Amino acid sequence: MTTDFFSLPELKSKLTALLAYLYPNADTDALTQQCLEAIGPRINRAIVPPEQLWSEQDALLITYGNSIRSPNEKPLDTLEQFLHKHLQDTFSAVHVLPFFPHSSDGGFAVIDYTQVDAELGEWDDIETLGQDFKLMGDLVINHVSSQSGWFRNYQYGKDPGRDYFVEASPHYDLSMVVRPRTSPLLRAVETNEGVKHVWCTFSHDQIDVDFRNPKVLLEYLKIIGLYLDKGVQWLRLDAVAFLWKEIGTPCIHLPQTHEVIKLLRLLMEYKNAHAILISETNVPNRENLTYFGNSNEAHMIYNFSLPPLVIHALLSGNGQYLKGWLMSMPPSPVGCAYLNFTASHDGIGLRPAEGLLSDEELETFLKTLQSFGGRISSRTGQNGESKPYEANISLFDAFKGTYQGTDRWQEARLLCSQIIMLALEGIPAFYIHTLFATPNDLDKLEATQHNRSINRTNWHKGELETLLADPETPQHRIFNALQRLIRIRCAQPAFHPNATQFTLHLQPEVFGFWRQSLRRTQSIFCLNNLSDRPQEISLTNINLISTENWRDLISGEAVTDLYGTLTLAPYQCVWLTNYEKKV
């Protein structure tokens, strides 16, 4: 529900209640007014029914601003030209990963939230992208760069910043704190008041801000207001699960964190009724689902369990874990949606597979990816032990083979993984390097000594377009196949992000599910062969209605014998539908 369904006094009442919980010692009436002033004047007051926030026509492209480069051009200009030439009719939304001045972590150690990195372009370039696409940006909300103005002010005891960071004594018992990294949690820094120890959840270049201070909240509301004014309509809350710190707790998923997200959603919807808040919480599935709240926290959550389970299913040729997970997944609440992805600028998260894959399966999974050139990054567990955190590998090379070794089905497995993602409940999101069948970037890995660099290639535009134009290259075949599939998907009402979904019970090698449109006019039976062997499916097992005409949307072939069998070639996928909207 958007804020226009209640009056401004009601909005202030809800806001005051949230602030009273977060800051019980503050003047909440005054703080409420400060929050409204920080977010800034309203942009769009139009009421948006929940089912119209997105549709089957939405697909998201994830890219760095400089994933494609061309000599003597601003990278954001190059990106815009490429999108208009090749992908204007394919994607409705574009996520430009952090485009701010930064000091490390691929843009996630932000120096200045109010500026565009001069090496990429200017705010005008960002606004131009926002005119043609739903634009998604990152709010790196848990931490800032050690080179930021706020942190330098902290060291000198100046405002703004002198009281913006989390301090802790190295003598405290911090063993309960959940970490995504293995580096020491605290960093000793010189200040005008002597040596202090600041909290660094991720790296010593990324200093955690202290949301227990309401001035920090107001700073981030100003940043959100700026982004919305600049055309960033979808906002990704990076690492938000770690936001609130309380000594003696795991410092992840704390109740105050959820209340902050409710507050941000409330104010974002107040400013722009079309704004979308997305939580990025790379954690086990049950924990991840809590970020929907009661349809009052994130509009979308990343479907973090999908990548490891889909990849595992295709490497093993067995979908039992993937099927078990899908059967247990609740439909997204009203006004919410899953954001489905199989690859990203980071690695394949392993925490979301906890409780879903057995230890033995996970060990085989990781050894196989390492044999295909992948790297494994670790985290520190609650007892101080090192545990696998993510697998770093390009999605294309993750499918070089199976648990039996390399084979000739690499491209087919990649396409199968994307067809599964396209059909599932939610909005599909494609990392740009999946579209290009980009292999492991071992040169960049060697140069940076950072595992994540293996999947962060910077293509030269001329070289890329030469490969895309050559029918003999995997880049050409994958790029054109995925464009076609996305366009087919975006024309089907049964693929609305909130359309009905049921899991089918078929042999382990076939992963199947049924989608039905919101108006119940279209059904699509999605059947995916996860193996390198043909699979026969009895059509009586999927209940095709005899009064309807059925056709595979992907191949175009009609199904006339509803009591016969359907043979799927290795890694073949079909979308059987009773209704087809021409593309």
Buried (B, 14 or more C-beta within 10 A) or exposed (E): BBBBEEEEEEBBEBBBBBBBBBBEEBEBEEBBBBBBEBBBEBBBEEEBEBBEBBBBEBBBBBBBBBBBBBEEBBBBBBBBBBBEEBBEEBBBBBBBBBBBBBBBBBBBBBBBBEEBBEEBBBBEBBBBBBEEBBBBBBBBBBBBBBBBBBBEBBBEEEEBBBBBBBBBEEEEEBEEBBBBBBBEBBBEBEBEEEEBBBBBBBBBBBBBBBBBBBBBBBBBBBBBBBBBBBBBBBBBBBBBBBBBBEEEEBBBBBEBBBBBBBBBBBBBBBBBBBBBBBBBBBBBBEBBBBBBBEBBBBBBBBBBBBBBBBBBBBBBBBBEBBBEBBEEBEEBBEBBBBBBBBBBBBBBBBBBBBEBBEEEBBEBBBEBBEEBBBBBBBBBBEEEEEBBBBBBBBBBBBBBBBBEEEBEBBBBBBBBBBBBBBBBBBBBBBBBBBBBBBBBBEEBBEEBEBBBBBBBBEBEBEEBBEBBEEEEBBBBBBBEBBBEBBBBBBBBBBBBBBBBBEBBEBBBBBBBBBBBBBEEEBBBBBBBBBBBEEBEBEBEBBEBEEEEEBBBBBEEEEBEEBEEEBEBEBBBBBBBBBBBEEE
